[in-house]
Amino acid sequence: LDYYLQQVIHLCPAYLRDSWHFLDRLKTQPTLPADALVFTVDAVGMYSNINTAHALETMQNWFDLHSADLAADYPLDKVLKGLNIIMTHNVFTFGSRHWLQVNGTAMGTSWACAYATMYYSYHEETALLRFPNLLFYNRLIDDAFVVLRNSDNAYTNFVALMNNFGPNGKHLEWAAKDPSPSVHFLDITVELTD
């Protein structure tokens, strides 16, 4: 599964591979307007709080969204079936006991990062990246870097939109730091200057 998810993860427009990828993307950005707000957002317990039923449905929707970009021989049915089997039958050990995981990303799987990235990418592609005041948005799994124009309660509305994904009562929660002219993201300090 990890092999096949890695083949398509680049289709997630906000996906970051690492700090160098983030720096490369920053360098291509035009000069920001004077009213730009910069902040970071962290998912709260992302892996354990992704609702399994919603995620499996969302993965199908993500693949539907990108169907034109998939290789003709991409084994989509096998990938979706494999995700379903592992996500609904994951057994892990803790101490000397065995547990059936009933919710959250399957512990110990090599593809958990790609799964979490693609899951939330569907919300990014269908809602967040269409936000009218958004100037820049990138994410490495459960950490996002955001630049918005400061108008019409943009910060509050954007964070609320980030937190509005998942079944009622089981939304994935994102904790946003207050906007600042200097933020720390992926071991890099980004500072707005004149």
N, CA and C atoms as an extended XYZ file, in Angstrom:
582
Properties=species:S:1:pos:R:3:atomname:S:1:resname:S:1:resid:I:1 pbc="F F F"
N         0.822       -1.205        0.000 N   LEU     1
C         0.000        0.000        0.000 CA  LEU     1
C         0.856        1.255        0.000 C   LEU     1
N         1.912        1.247        0.821 N   ASP     2
C         2.773        2.429        0.860 CA  ASP     2
C         3.369        2.710       -0.518 C   ASP     2
N         3.800        1.677       -1.201 N   TYR     3
C         4.385        1.832       -2.535 CA  TYR     3
C         3.403        2.533       -3.472 C   TYR     3
N         2.149        2.106       -3.476 N   TYR     4
C         1.170        2.680       -4.400 CA  TYR     4
C         0.668        4.051       -3.953 C   TYR     4
N         0.588        4.295       -2.662 N   LEU     5
C         0.195        5.631       -2.197 CA  LEU     5
C         1.302        6.642       -2.485 C   LEU     5
N         2.560        6.213       -2.351 N   GLN     6
C         3.676        7.127       -2.651 CA  GLN     6
C         3.698        7.527       -4.134 C   GLN     6
N         3.151        6.691       -4.982 N   GLN     7
C         3.113        7.015       -6.413 CA  GLN     7
C         2.162        8.165       -6.732 C   GLN     7
N         1.195        8.434       -5.859 N   VAL     8
C         0.183        9.454       -6.156 CA  VAL     8
C         0.136       10.591       -5.143 C   VAL     8
N         0.900       10.525       -4.080 N   ILE     9
C         0.814       11.544       -3.038 CA  ILE     9
C         1.184       12.935       -3.560 C   ILE     9
N         2.020       12.982       -4.595 N   HIS    10
C         2.400       14.279       -5.168 CA  HIS    10
C         1.193       15.017       -5.763 C   HIS    10
N         0.074       14.329       -5.966 N   LEU    11
C        -1.133       14.974       -6.484 CA  LEU    11
C        -1.818       15.838       -5.428 C   LEU    11
N        -1.412       15.719       -4.184 N   CYS    12
C        -1.935       16.584       -3.116 CA  CYS    12
C        -1.246       17.949       -3.246 C   CYS    12
N        -1.978       18.996       -3.604 N   PRO    13
C        -1.329       20.281       -3.913 CA  PRO    13
C        -0.604       20.944       -2.749 C   PRO    13
N        -0.999       20.693       -1.516 N   ALA    14
C        -0.344       21.321       -0.367 CA  ALA    14
C         0.725       20.430        0.259 C   ALA    14
N         0.934       19.251       -0.311 N   TYR    15
C         1.853       18.262        0.244 CA  TYR    15
C         3.300       18.764        0.250 C   TYR    15
N         3.950       18.592        1.399 N   LEU    16
C         5.378       18.883        1.528 CA  LEU    16
C         6.125       17.586        1.827 C   LEU    16
N         7.263       17.398        1.161 N   ARG    17
C         8.108       16.236        1.435 CA  ARG    17
C         8.964       16.457        2.679 C   ARG    17
N         9.493       17.691        2.805 N   ASP    18
C        10.421       17.994        3.881 CA  ASP    18
C        10.662       19.500        3.939 C   ASP    18
N        11.595       19.924        4.783 N   SER    19
C        11.902       21.348        4.947 CA  SER    19
C        12.439       21.979        3.666 C   SER    19
N        13.244       21.234        2.918 N   TRP    20
C        13.808       21.772        1.678 CA  TRP    20
C        12.707       22.048        0.656 C   TRP    20
N        11.746       21.168        0.578 N   HIS    21
C        10.607       21.352       -0.322 CA  HIS    21
C         9.831       22.616        0.069 C   HIS    21
N         9.655       22.823        1.381 N   PHE    22
C         8.987       24.015        1.884 CA  PHE    22
C         9.757       25.277        1.485 C   PHE    22
N        11.067       25.263        1.673 N   LEU    23
C        11.884       26.426        1.303 CA  LEU    23
C        11.790       26.722       -0.195 C   LEU    23
N        11.825       25.685       -1.017 N   ASP    24
C        11.700       25.878       -2.466 CA  ASP    24
C        10.369       26.533       -2.818 C   ASP    24
N         9.302       26.098       -2.161 N   ARG    25
C         7.986       26.691       -2.438 CA  ARG    25
C         7.912       28.137       -1.967 C   ARG    25
N         8.513       28.438       -0.822 N   LEU    26
C         8.516       29.817       -0.334 CA  LEU    26
C         9.234       30.744       -1.307 C   LEU    26
N        10.331       30.261       -1.880 N   LYS    27
C        11.130       31.091       -2.781 CA  LYS    27
C        10.382       31.476       -4.054 C   LYS    27
N         9.365       30.710       -4.425 N   THR    28
C         8.627       30.999       -5.659 CA  THR    28
C         7.432       31.932       -5.428 C   THR    28
N         7.209       32.326       -4.172 N   GLN    29
C         6.053       33.166       -3.862 CA  GLN    29
C         6.324       34.627       -4.200 C   GLN    29
N         5.297       35.317       -4.710 N   PRO    30
C         5.457       36.753       -4.955 CA  PRO    30
C         5.509       37.512       -3.627 C   PRO    30
N         5.853       38.781       -3.697 N   THR    31
C         5.877       39.623       -2.507 CA  THR    31
C         4.489       39.636       -1.871 C   THR    31
N         4.461       39.491       -0.564 N   LEU    32
C         3.184       39.448        0.144 CA  LEU    32
C         2.648       40.857        0.369 C   LEU    32
N         1.330       41.018        0.417 N   PRO    33
C         0.761       42.330        0.711 CA  PRO    33
C         1.045       42.730        2.159 C   PRO    33
N         0.928       44.013        2.457 N   ALA    34
C         1.244       44.525        3.792 CA  ALA    34
C         0.321       43.952        4.868 C   ALA    34
N        -0.870       43.524        4.484 N   ASP    35
C        -1.817       43.005        5.482 CA  ASP    35
C        -1.750       41.475        5.639 C   ASP    35
N        -0.666       40.856        5.218 N   ALA    36
C        -0.543       39.390        5.302 CA  ALA    36
C        -0.417       38.927        6.751 C   ALA    36
N        -1.135       37.856        7.058 N   LEU    37
C        -1.040       37.180        8.351 CA  LEU    37
C        -0.349       35.839        8.143 C   LEU    37
N         0.602       35.505        8.997 N   VAL    38
C         1.307       34.233        8.903 CA  VAL    38
C         1.109       33.487       10.215 C   VAL    38
N         0.777       32.200       10.107 N   PHE    39
C         0.610       31.395       11.310 CA  PHE    39
C         0.776       29.918       10.960 C   PHE    39
N         0.929       29.107       11.990 N   THR    40
C         1.031       27.665       11.807 CA  THR    40
C        -0.139       26.988       12.515 C   THR    40
N        -0.430       25.774       12.075 N   VAL    41
C        -1.536       24.999       12.623 CA  VAL    41
C        -1.056       23.553       12.792 C   VAL    41
N        -1.406       22.958       13.909 N   ASP    42
C        -1.029       21.565       14.194 CA  ASP    42
C        -2.280       20.744       14.446 C   ASP    42
N        -2.347       19.572       13.831 N   ALA    43
C        -3.463       18.663       14.098 CA  ALA    43
C        -3.289       18.062       15.484 C   ALA    43
N        -4.384       17.909       16.191 N   VAL    44
C        -4.366       17.336       17.530 CA  VAL    44
C        -4.555       15.821       17.401 C   VAL    44
N        -3.495       15.070       17.701 N   GLY    45
C        -3.572       13.611       17.636 CA  GLY    45
C        -4.112       13.118       16.303 C   GLY    45
N        -3.536       13.582       15.213 N   MET    46
C        -4.087       13.309       13.883 CA  MET    46
C        -4.333       11.819       13.636 C   MET    46
N        -3.315       11.002       13.803 N   TYR    47
C        -3.453        9.577       13.459 CA  TYR    47
C        -4.564        8.896       14.252 C   TYR    47
N        -4.616        9.154       15.530 N   SER    48
C        -5.614        8.472       16.356 CA  SER    48
C        -7.006        9.082       16.224 C   SER    48
N        -7.114       10.299       15.698 N   ASN    49
C        -8.413       10.959       15.612 CA  ASN    49
C        -9.029       10.987       14.211 C   ASN    49
N        -8.392       10.360       13.245 N   ILE    50
C        -9.016       10.260       11.924 CA  ILE    50
C       -10.074        9.159       12.006 C   ILE    50
N       -11.324        9.527       11.808 N   ASN    51
C       -12.424        8.576       11.872 CA  ASN    51
C       -12.306        7.591       10.712 C   ASN    51
N       -12.258        6.302       11.020 N   THR    52
C       -11.987        5.272       10.015 CA  THR    52
C       -13.030        5.237        8.905 C   THR    52
N       -14.299        5.207        9.253 N   ALA    53
C       -15.348        5.126        8.222 CA  ALA    53
C       -15.302        6.347        7.313 C   ALA    53
N       -15.130        7.521        7.904 N   HIS    54
C       -15.058        8.754        7.105 CA  HIS    54
C       -13.810        8.752        6.230 C   HIS    54
N       -12.698        8.272        6.775 N   ALA    55
C       -11.447        8.270        6.016 CA  ALA    55
C       -11.521        7.336        4.814 C   ALA    55
N       -12.096        6.166        4.989 N   LEU    56
C       -12.192        5.232        3.861 CA  LEU    56
C       -13.080        5.805        2.757 C   LEU    56
N       -14.167        6.455        3.131 N   GLU    57
C       -15.026        7.128        2.144 CA  GLU    57
C       -14.287        8.285        1.480 C   GLU    57
N       -13.541        9.042        2.275 N   THR    58
C       -12.800       10.185        1.754 CA  THR    58
C       -11.684        9.749        0.811 C   THR    58
N       -11.024        8.638        1.125 N   MET    59
C        -9.978        8.150        0.224 CA  MET    59
C       -10.571        7.800       -1.139 C   MET    59
N       -11.733        7.175       -1.157 N   GLN    60
C       -12.418        6.896       -2.423 CA  GLN    60
C       -12.711        8.205       -3.156 C   GLN    60
N       -13.187        9.221       -2.426 N   ASN    61
C       -13.482       10.528       -3.029 CA  ASN    61
C       -12.215       11.197       -3.554 C   ASN    61
N       -11.107       11.051       -2.803 N   TRP    62
C        -9.847       11.652       -3.250 CA  TRP    62
C        -9.402       11.009       -4.571 C   TRP    62
N        -9.485        9.694       -4.644 N   PHE    63
C        -9.102        9.012       -5.880 CA  PHE    63
C       -10.043        9.379       -7.024 C   PHE    63
N       -11.326        9.552       -6.747 N   ASP    64
C       -12.268        9.999       -7.781 CA  ASP    64
C       -11.878       11.380       -8.291 C   ASP    64
N       -11.493       12.263       -7.366 N   LEU    65
C       -11.084       13.621       -7.725 CA  LEU    65
C        -9.868       13.617       -8.652 C   LEU    65
N        -9.007       12.630       -8.477 N   HIS    66
C        -7.757       12.556       -9.246 CA  HIS    66
C        -7.761       11.441      -10.284 C   HIS    66
N        -8.912       10.950      -10.651 N   SER    67
C        -8.983        9.797      -11.564 CA  SER    67
C        -8.276       10.056      -12.894 C   SER    67
N        -8.342       11.276      -13.391 N   ALA    68
C        -7.697       11.590      -14.672 CA  ALA    68
C        -6.173       11.587      -14.564 C   ALA    68
N        -5.647       11.711      -13.349 N   ASP    69
C        -4.196       11.774      -13.139 CA  ASP    69
C        -3.571       10.416      -12.834 C   ASP    69
N        -4.396        9.398      -12.634 N   LEU    70
C        -3.863        8.075      -12.295 CA  LEU    70
C        -3.395        7.348      -13.554 C   LEU    70
N        -2.319        6.610      -13.412 N   ALA    71
C        -1.838        5.791      -14.525 CA  ALA    71
C        -2.897        4.755      -14.888 C   ALA    71
N        -2.951        4.390      -16.135 N   ALA    72
C        -3.963        3.430      -16.603 CA  ALA    72
C        -3.879        2.105      -15.854 C   ALA    72
N        -2.664        1.720      -15.427 N   ASP    73
C        -2.513        0.435      -14.734 CA  ASP    73
C        -2.461        0.581      -13.209 C   ASP    73
N        -2.846        1.743      -12.696 N   TYR    74
C        -2.834        1.935      -11.247 CA  TYR    74
C        -3.882        1.005      -10.626 C   TYR    74
N        -3.498        0.188       -9.648 N   PRO    75
C        -4.423       -0.815       -9.087 CA  PRO    75
C        -5.366       -0.214       -8.041 C   PRO    75
N        -6.208        0.697       -8.458 N   LEU    76
C        -7.061        1.438       -7.537 CA  LEU    76
C        -7.945        0.529       -6.687 C   LEU    76
N        -8.597       -0.438       -7.313 N   ASP    77
C        -9.482       -1.324       -6.545 CA  ASP    77
C        -8.711       -2.076       -5.464 C   ASP    77
N        -7.517       -2.542       -5.796 N   LYS    78
C        -6.714       -3.271       -4.813 CA  LYS    78
C        -6.243       -2.351       -3.690 C   LYS    78
N        -5.881       -1.119       -4.028 N   VAL    79
C        -5.443       -0.162       -3.011 CA  VAL    79
C        -6.590        0.135       -2.048 C   VAL    79
N        -7.775        0.434       -2.583 N   LEU    80
C        -8.917        0.744       -1.724 CA  LEU    80
C        -9.334       -0.462       -0.881 C   LEU    80
N        -9.299       -1.648       -1.483 N   LYS    81
C        -9.650       -2.855       -0.728 CA  LYS    81
C        -8.612       -3.112        0.372 C   LYS    81
N        -7.333       -2.928        0.045 N   GLY    82
C        -6.279       -3.111        1.035 CA  GLY    82
C        -6.410       -2.139        2.197 C   GLY    82
N        -6.698       -0.862        1.889 N   LEU    83
C        -6.906        0.122        2.952 CA  LEU    83
C        -8.060       -0.313        3.855 C   LEU    83
N        -9.131       -0.757        3.239 N   ASN    84
C       -10.306       -1.168        4.007 CA  ASN    84
C        -9.986       -2.357        4.907 C   ASN    84
N        -9.307       -3.351        4.376 N   ILE    85
C        -8.980       -4.540        5.176 CA  ILE    85
C        -8.097       -4.161        6.362 C   ILE    85
N        -7.033       -3.425        6.099 N   ILE    86
C        -6.091       -3.113        7.178 CA  ILE    86
C        -6.703       -2.150        8.194 C   ILE    86
N        -7.455       -1.151        7.713 N   MET    87
C        -8.028       -0.170        8.635 CA  MET    87
C        -9.122       -0.759        9.518 C   MET    87
N        -9.782       -1.787        9.056 N   THR    88
C       -10.867       -2.367        9.865 CA  THR    88
C       -10.460       -3.652       10.584 C   THR    88
N        -9.230       -4.126       10.359 N   HIS    89
C        -8.788       -5.371       10.993 CA  HIS    89
C        -7.389       -5.262       11.602 C   HIS    89
N        -6.970       -4.066       11.945 N   ASN    90
C        -5.620       -3.899       12.476 CA  ASN    90
C        -5.534       -4.381       13.923 C   ASN    90
N        -4.654       -5.342       14.157 N   VAL    91
C        -4.400       -5.858       15.492 CA  VAL    91
C        -2.984       -5.435       15.873 C   VAL    91
N        -2.845       -4.878       17.066 N   PHE    92
C        -1.522       -4.485       17.532 CA  PHE    92
C        -1.326       -5.000       18.949 C   PHE    92
N        -0.076       -5.068       19.362 N   THR    93
C         0.222       -5.535       20.714 CA  THR    93
C         0.671       -4.360       21.566 C   THR    93
N         0.290       -4.417       22.806 N   PHE    94
C         0.743       -3.454       23.807 CA  PHE    94
C         1.039       -4.269       25.051 C   PHE    94
N         2.315       -4.309       25.405 N   GLY    95
C         2.711       -5.201       26.484 CA  GLY    95
C         2.531       -6.633       26.010 C   GLY    95
N         1.841       -7.433       26.783 N   SER    96
C         1.609       -8.825       26.390 CA  SER    96
C         0.191       -9.047       25.881 C   SER    96
N        -0.538       -7.946       25.624 N   ARG    97
C        -1.925       -8.082       25.182 CA  ARG    97
C        -2.053       -7.672       23.717 C   ARG    97
N        -3.032       -8.263       23.044 N   HIS    98
C        -3.328       -7.931       21.653 CA  HIS    98
C        -4.633       -7.138       21.605 C   HIS    98
N        -4.664       -6.138       20.730 N   TRP    99
C        -5.824       -5.250       20.649 CA  TRP    99
C        -6.263       -5.110       19.193 C   TRP    99
N        -7.576       -5.068       18.975 N   LEU   100
C        -8.135       -4.758       17.668 CA  LEU   100
C        -8.402       -3.262       17.661 C   LEU   100
N        -7.766       -2.557       16.748 N   GLN   101
C        -7.960       -1.107       16.659 CA  GLN   101
C        -9.268       -0.832       15.926 C   GLN   101
N       -10.167       -0.088       16.557 N   VAL   102
C       -11.480        0.149       15.965 CA  VAL   102
C       -11.625        1.548       15.368 C   VAL   102
N       -10.679        2.421       15.620 N   ASN   103
C       -10.735        3.759       15.032 CA  ASN   103
C        -9.330        4.338       14.951 C   ASN   103
N        -9.162        5.313       14.078 N   GLY   104
C        -7.865        5.955       13.908 CA  GLY   104
C        -7.027        5.238       12.865 C   GLY   104
N        -5.932        5.845       12.511 N   THR   105
C        -5.030        5.279       11.519 CA  THR   105
C        -4.362        4.025       12.087 C   THR   105
N        -4.288        2.983       11.289 N   ALA   106
C        -3.731        1.715       11.750 CA  ALA   106
C        -2.303        1.895       12.260 C   ALA   106
N        -2.097        1.582       13.531 N   MET   107
C        -0.783        1.749       14.159 CA  MET   107
C         0.241        0.824       13.533 C   MET   107
N         1.451        1.355       13.361 N   GLY   108
C         2.551        0.533       12.892 CA  GLY   108
C         2.617        0.311       11.395 C   GLY   108
N         1.743        0.943       10.632 N   THR   109
C         1.759        0.736        9.184 CA  THR   109
C         2.688        1.746        8.513 C   THR   109
N         3.384        1.298        7.486 N   SER   110
C         4.331        2.175        6.786 CA  SER   110
C         3.614        3.252        5.983 C   SER   110
N         2.382        3.033        5.652 N   TRP   111
C         1.649        3.971        4.801 CA  TRP   111
C         0.820        4.985        5.580 C   TRP   111
N         0.923        5.030        6.906 N   ALA   112
C         0.105        5.934        7.718 CA  ALA   112
C         0.299        7.400        7.337 C   ALA   112
N         1.519        7.813        7.064 N   CYS   113
C         1.779        9.220        6.706 CA  CYS   113
C         1.092        9.590        5.390 C   CYS   113
N         1.232        8.739        4.395 N   ALA   114
C         0.599        9.016        3.102 CA  ALA   114
C        -0.917        9.014        3.240 C   ALA   114
N        -1.446        8.078        3.987 N   TYR   115
C        -2.888        7.971        4.215 CA  TYR   115
C        -3.429        9.244        4.865 C   TYR   115
N        -2.775        9.708        5.940 N   ALA   116
C        -3.212       10.916        6.640 CA  ALA   116
C        -3.086       12.146        5.737 C   ALA   116
N        -2.022       12.204        4.967 N   THR   117
C        -1.820       13.333        4.054 CA  THR   117
C        -2.914       13.385        3.003 C   THR   117
N        -3.200       12.262        2.385 N   MET   118
C        -4.204       12.222        1.312 CA  MET   118
C        -5.610       12.426        1.862 C   MET   118
N        -5.880       11.883        3.043 N   TYR   119
C        -7.190       12.046        3.671 CA  TYR   119
C        -7.523       13.524        3.831 C   TYR   119
N        -6.631       14.280        4.470 N   TYR   120
C        -6.937       15.696        4.713 CA  TYR   120
C        -6.792       16.533        3.440 C   TYR   120
N        -6.020       16.042        2.483 N   SER   121
C        -5.878       16.757        1.215 CA  SER   121
C        -7.223       16.916        0.515 C   SER   121
N        -8.082       15.946        0.669 N   TYR   122
C        -9.405       16.068        0.040 CA  TYR   122
C       -10.126       17.318        0.549 C   TYR   122
N       -10.052       17.575        1.840 N   HIS   123
C       -10.670       18.785        2.413 CA  HIS   123
C        -9.947       20.040        1.930 C   HIS   123
N        -8.634       19.957        1.845 N   GLU   124
C        -7.867       21.105        1.343 CA  GLU   124
C        -8.286       21.443       -0.083 C   GLU   124
N        -8.363       20.432       -0.930 N   GLU   125
C        -8.656       20.644       -2.342 CA  GLU   125
C       -10.092       21.092       -2.596 C   GLU   125
N       -11.022       20.652       -1.768 N   THR   126
C       -12.431       20.976       -2.000 CA  THR   126
C       -12.910       22.163       -1.178 C   THR   126
N       -12.124       22.621       -0.197 N   ALA   127
C       -12.572       23.740        0.641 CA  ALA   127
C       -11.457       24.744        0.950 C   ALA   127
N       -10.407       24.307        1.629 N   LEU   128
C        -9.393       25.242        2.129 CA  LEU   128
C        -8.692       26.037        1.039 C   LEU   128
N        -8.246       25.363       -0.006 N   LEU   129
C        -7.489       26.053       -1.047 CA  LEU   129
C        -8.361       27.001       -1.876 C   LEU   129
N        -9.670       26.949       -1.663 N   ARG   130
C       -10.601       27.869       -2.336 CA  ARG   130
C       -10.955       29.064       -1.458 C   ARG   130
N       -10.403       29.112       -0.256 N   PHE   131
C       -10.696       30.204        0.683 CA  PHE   131
C       -10.245       31.528        0.064 C   PHE   131
N       -11.128       32.523        0.023 N   PRO   132
C       -10.828       33.745       -0.744 CA  PRO   132
C        -9.610       34.539       -0.275 C   PRO   132
N        -9.264       34.524        0.990 N   ASN   133
C        -8.143       35.323        1.487 CA  ASN   133
C        -6.832       34.547        1.555 C   ASN   133
N        -6.832       33.306        1.115 N   LEU   134
C        -5.642       32.462        1.215 CA  LEU   134
C        -4.581       32.891        0.208 C   LEU   134
N        -3.363       33.121        0.712 N   LEU   135
C        -2.235       33.495       -0.147 CA  LEU   135
C        -1.234       32.347       -0.304 C   LEU   135
N        -1.103       31.522        0.734 N   PHE   136
C        -0.124       30.431        0.705 CA  PHE   136
C        -0.520       29.414        1.762 C   PHE   136
N        -0.447       28.134        1.388 N   TYR   137
C        -0.797       27.073        2.331 CA  TYR   137
C        -0.026       25.820        1.944 C   TYR   137
N         0.721       25.268        2.887 N   ASN   138
C         1.427       24.008        2.691 CA  ASN   138
C         1.368       23.207        3.985 C   ASN   138
N         1.451       21.868        3.849 N   ARG   139
C         1.318       21.004        5.027 CA  ARG   139
C         2.252       19.802        4.913 C   ARG   139
N         2.880       19.489        6.033 N   LEU   140
C         3.636       18.246        6.183 CA  LEU   140
C         2.884       17.415        7.216 C   LEU   140
N         2.124       16.475        6.772 N   ILE   141
C         1.289       15.552        7.546 CA  ILE   141
C         0.347       16.311        8.488 C   ILE   141
N         0.794       16.597        9.731 N   ASP   142
C        -0.095       17.242       10.697 CA  ASP   142
C         0.334       18.653       11.084 C   ASP   142
N         1.217       19.259       10.293 N   ASP   143
C         1.670       20.628       10.532 CA  ASP   143
C         1.460       21.446        9.266 C   ASP   143
N         0.769       22.588        9.409 N   ALA   144
C         0.490       23.434        8.243 CA  ALA   144
C         1.031       24.838        8.458 C   ALA   144
N         1.435       25.450        7.365 N   PHE   145
C         1.916       26.834        7.336 CA  PHE   145
C         0.943       27.621        6.466 C   PHE   145
N         0.425       28.729        7.004 N   VAL   146
C        -0.642       29.459        6.328 CA  VAL   146
C        -0.319       30.944        6.250 C   VAL   146
N        -0.609       31.541        5.077 N   VAL   147
C        -0.535       32.993        4.911 CA  VAL   147
C        -1.883       33.443        4.359 C   VAL   147
N        -2.502       34.394        5.066 N   LEU   148
C        -3.801       34.939        4.664 CA  LEU   148
C        -3.736       36.448        4.554 C   LEU   148
N        -4.636       37.013        3.758 N   ARG   149
C        -4.872       38.459        3.811 CA  ARG   149
C        -5.722       38.728        5.037 C   ARG   149
N        -5.397       39.769        5.774 N   ASN   150
C        -6.082       40.082        7.021 CA  ASN   150
C        -7.308       40.949        6.756 C   ASN   150
N        -8.406       40.298        6.407 N   SER   151
C        -9.652       41.033        6.224 CA  SER   151
C       -10.827       40.105        6.495 C   SER   151
N       -11.954       40.675        6.889 N   ASP   152
C       -13.200       39.927        7.091 CA  ASP   152
C       -13.035       38.704        8.001 C   ASP   152
N       -12.347       38.863        9.131 N   ASN   153
C       -12.145       37.760       10.081 CA  ASN   153
C       -11.506       36.539        9.413 C   ASN   153
N       -10.588       36.780        8.501 N   ALA   154
C        -9.990       35.701        7.719 CA  ALA   154
C        -9.381       34.612        8.605 C   ALA   154
N        -8.616       35.012        9.609 N   TYR   155
C        -7.948       34.033       10.478 CA  TYR   155
C        -8.975       33.133       11.168 C   TYR   155
N        -9.947       33.725       11.824 N   THR   156
C       -10.969       32.970       12.557 CA  THR   156
C       -11.751       32.057       11.620 C   THR   156
N       -12.148       32.579       10.471 N   ASN   157
C       -12.942       31.797        9.520 CA  ASN   157
C       -12.133       30.643        8.919 C   ASN   157
N       -10.859       30.884        8.637 N   PHE   158
C       -10.028       29.838        8.051 CA  PHE   158
C        -9.798       28.702        9.049 C   PHE   158
N        -9.486       29.049       10.287 N   VAL   159
C        -9.270       28.020       11.311 CA  VAL   159
C       -10.564       27.235       11.539 C   VAL   159
N       -11.688       27.918       11.537 N   ALA   160
C       -12.980       27.218       11.687 CA  ALA   160
C       -13.202       26.253       10.523 C   ALA   160
N       -12.831       26.670        9.315 N   LEU   161
C       -12.980       25.800        8.146 CA  LEU   161
C       -12.054       24.587        8.245 C   LEU   161
N       -10.833       24.791        8.739 N   MET   162
C        -9.913       23.662        8.932 CA  MET   162
C       -10.516       22.640        9.884 C   MET   162
N       -11.209       23.126       10.914 N   ASN   163
C       -11.773       22.253       11.939 CA  ASN   163
C       -13.150       21.702       11.573 C   ASN   163
N       -13.580       21.923       10.349 N   ASN   164
C       -14.900       21.472        9.920 CA  ASN   164
C       -14.775       20.345        8.891 C   ASN   164
N       -14.113       19.273        9.289 N   PHE   165
C       -13.940       18.133        8.394 CA  PHE   165
C       -14.020       16.850        9.195 C   PHE   165
N       -14.928       16.021        8.824 N   GLY   166
C       -15.155       14.759        9.499 CA  GLY   166
C       -16.607       14.657        9.909 C   GLY   166
N       -17.004       13.510       10.445 N   PRO   167
C       -18.390       13.336       10.882 CA  PRO   167
C       -18.708       14.280       12.049 C   PRO   167
N       -19.971       14.626       12.198 N   ASN   168
C       -20.378       15.481       13.317 CA  ASN   168
C       -19.925       14.873       14.626 C   ASN   168
N       -19.340       15.708       15.464 N   GLY   169
C       -18.844       15.255       16.755 CA  GLY   169
C       -17.506       14.541       16.690 C   GLY   169
N       -16.990       14.313       15.485 N   LYS   170
C       -15.716       13.603       15.340 CA  LYS   170
C       -14.797       14.321       14.352 C   LYS   170
N       -14.902       15.642       14.303 N   HIS   171
C       -14.056       16.412       13.393 CA  HIS   171
C       -12.605       16.295       13.815 C   HIS   171
N       -11.737       16.278       12.831 N   LEU   172
C       -10.311       16.344       13.106 CA  LEU   172
C       -10.030       17.750       13.631 C   LEU   172
N        -9.356       17.858       14.761 N   GLU   173
C        -9.134       19.158       15.395 CA  GLU   173
C        -7.748       19.701       15.053 C   GLU   173
N        -7.721       20.995       14.694 N   TRP   174
C        -6.474       21.690       14.396 CA  TRP   174
C        -6.298       22.837       15.384 C   TRP   174
N        -5.128       22.912       16.006 N   ALA   175
C        -4.809       23.981       16.949 CA  ALA   175
C        -3.943       25.015       16.226 C   ALA   175
N        -4.467       26.220       16.101 N   ALA   176
C        -3.760       27.288       15.383 CA  ALA   176
C        -3.030       28.198       16.360 C   ALA   176
N        -1.829       28.557       15.992 N   LYS   177
C        -1.085       29.557       16.759 CA  LYS   177
C        -1.557       30.933       16.285 C   LYS   177
N        -1.428       31.926       17.133 N   ASP   178
C        -1.815       33.284       16.746 CA  ASP   178
C        -0.917       33.782       15.623 C   ASP   178
N        -1.476       34.577       14.708 N   PRO   179
C        -0.644       35.153       13.642 CA  PRO   179
C         0.486       35.991       14.241 C   PRO   179
N         1.616       35.955       13.558 N   SER   180
C         2.793       36.667       14.052 CA  SER   180
C         3.691       37.022       12.873 C   SER   180
N         4.483       38.088       12.986 N   PRO   181
C         5.415       38.400       11.891 CA  PRO   181
C         6.583       37.412       11.805 C   PRO   181
N         6.735       36.567       12.831 N   SER   182
C         7.796       35.569       12.829 CA  SER   182
C         7.227       34.255       13.358 C   SER   182
N         7.318       33.191       12.548 N   VAL   183
C         6.800       31.891       12.969 CA  VAL   183
C         7.857       30.819       12.758 C   VAL   183
N         7.737       29.753       13.534 N   HIS   184
C         8.656       28.622       13.454 CA  HIS   184
C         7.902       27.453       12.832 C   HIS   184
N         8.436       26.894       11.748 N   PHE   185
C         7.779       25.787       11.056 CA  PHE   185
C         8.833       24.853       10.475 C   PHE   185
N         8.744       23.574       10.780 N   LEU   186
C         9.682       22.558       10.285 CA  LEU   186
C        11.137       22.937       10.556 C   LEU   186
N        11.406       23.383       11.757 N   ASP   187
C        12.763       23.790       12.177 CA  ASP   187
C        13.292       24.971       11.381 C   ASP   187
N        12.400       25.765       10.822 N   ILE   188
C        12.766       26.963       10.071 CA  ILE   188
C        12.008       28.136       10.660 C   ILE   188
N        12.679       29.263       10.843 N   THR   189
C        11.993       30.476       11.279 CA  THR   189
C        11.714       31.313       10.039 C   THR   189
N        10.442       31.630        9.842 N   VAL   190
C        10.014       32.458        8.709 CA  VAL   190
C         9.598       33.801        9.286 C   VAL   190
N        10.156       34.871        8.741 N   GLU   191
C         9.900       36.199        9.267 CA  GLU   191
C         9.439       37.132        8.158 C   GLU   191
N         8.356       37.862        8.428 N   LEU   192
C         7.891       38.877        7.494 CA  LEU   192
C         8.688       40.156        7.730 C   LEU   192
N         9.156       40.742        6.646 N   THR   193
C         9.876       42.008        6.749 CA  THR   193
C         9.327       42.968        5.714 C   THR   193
N         9.647       44.241        5.878 N   ASP   194
C         9.226       45.231        4.886 CA  ASP   194
C         9.924       44.994        3.556 C   ASP   194
